[in-house]
Amino acid sequence: MTFDIMELANILRDAARAAALPRFRRLDASMVQVKSEAIDLVTEADIATEDVIKAGIERWMPEALFVGEESVAAEPALLSRLATAELAVVVDPIDGTANYAAGLPLFATMASVVSGGETIAGIIYDPMGDDWMMAEKGSGAWLRRPDGEAVRLKVAARLPLAEMVGCASVSYLPAGKRAEVLANLAQVRVVSNFRCAGHEYRTLVSGHAQFGCWNKLMPWDHLAGVLMAQEAGAYAARLDGQPYLPHHVDGGLLVATTRDAWEELRREVFVF
């Protein structure tokens, strides 16, 4: 299928400007709710931003299944339809909600397009920096700015394990494995956790990190970033070595600048 990815990019930007940015650092306690646990939040802004995006998607691509994080929270069966949908748009209205709710300017608005069980396009919009990182399958990964400037993105060169910089989340690891993985991470130079997958992928895709690893897989958190990383030259797979697909919600995910870097990280660090 063919479409103008900038249409989707502008839907995300318009929604963030209409619903997320006006509420940033203006939330009171009544506008923030806990979902599954204290670090899993939803705010009035998440819901409002998703509503604006959904309306835009329905005008732009009315035939697509809409799979938004907050829509799935309200109707869990939506998620199971992603594996068989002919066409779907997957959306995270505010990735990094805990940061957003805390007034930290590290959050993103993300969307991906899935066709026949394959991610064919993805966008990570940074409302604070007002730019997009985006990819279409087979067309590379790009930084795009509202003035039309486009910069092609490429992952960093392969580095020895002891010099690697990366992002890893251990929050959802099995309790018995968390200490082991944390100890193993002492072998790399720097490891961070931004609490925002969108910005972790942006860091990797723009050449400022060598790896990213996540154990909790929800499609709105990873589809856009994985496609972008692959288009920028990275290697991505689940921790058992199998390809990562849009309907996967478990199995862990490791992305690295090269396949041999992926294999070294899996062997030496992410051993579980």
Secondary structure, 3 states (H helix, E strand, C coil): CCCCHHHHHHHHHHHHHHHHHHHCCCCCHHHEEECCCCCCEEEHHHHHHHHHHHHHHHHHCCCCEEEEHHHHHHCCHHHHCCCCCCEEEEEEEEECHHHHHCCCCCCEEEEEEEECCEEEEEEEEECCCCEEEEEECCCCEEEECCCCCEEEECCCCCCCHHHCEEEECCCCCCHHHHHHHHHHHHHCCEEECCCCHHHHHHHHHCCCCCEEEECCCCHHHHHHHHHHHHHCCCEEEECCCCCCCCCCCCCCEEEECCHHHHHHHHHHCCCC
